[in-house]
């Protein structure tokens, strides 16, 4: 059975863009849904200081200072998850991402 990504997990994903596989933070994934999809936000090294970006703590598996831009929210098929990151961010980071996402979605 394939591992199902869990909210708060970090995964290296391949979105099919040449030379652009990257880490993403899983926000939601359900096995009881009709589609085998997870909702993720991408991790990037680009930063523009908008209210929709979260600065990530430095961790060994990310070579550069990295950020999450919640405008990158997207569905990802479970089959596009390549490997799980060797660690997690603490609950405070997930809370910051959720706050930025609520601001972006105006909910």
C-alpha positions, -999 to 999 in steps of 0.1 A, spaced: 0 0 0 12 35 -9 20 59 19 -6 86 22 9 120 29 -3 136 62 -10 172 70 22 189 82 44 164 63 70 177 39 75 158 7 97 160 -23 73 161 -52 76 159 -90 51 181 -108 63 171 -142 81 204 -148 116 198 -162 142 205 -136 117 217 -110 109 189 -85 108 205 -51 97 201 -15 61 209 -5 42 211 27 11 189 29 -20 208 41 -47 182 35 -49 146 23 -79 123 26 -81 86 17 -119 86 17 -122 112 -10 -131 103 -46 -97 115 -59 -63 105 -45 -51 140 -40 -34 161 -14 -34 199 -11 1 213 -9 20 246 -9 53 247 -25 86 256 -8 107 282 -27 138 303 -23 121 333 -39 108 360 -14 88 392 -21 77 401 14 40 397 7 15 388 34 11 354 17 47 342 24 61 325 54 98 324 62 109 289 71 134 280 98 167 268 85 168 230 83 195 206 70 174 192 41 169 226 25 202 240 11 191 276 11 169 299 31 134 289 20 99 302 21 63 291 15 41 312 -7 5 301 0 -5 314 -35 12 282 -47 -17 261 -32 -24 232 -55 -37 196 -57 -11 169 -61 -18 133 -70 -4 108 -44 17 93 -72 36 126 -76 51 123 -41 87 111 -45 101 109 -9 93 123 25 116 149 39 139 138 67 121 160 92 92 183 100 86 219 109 71 226 143 34 234 148 41 271 148 52 270 111 20 252 101 0 277 121 17 306 102 10 289 69 -27 284 78 -30 321 88 -14 333 55 -36 309 36 -68 322 53 -57 358 44 -51 347 7 -84 329 4 -102 356 25 -118 330 48 
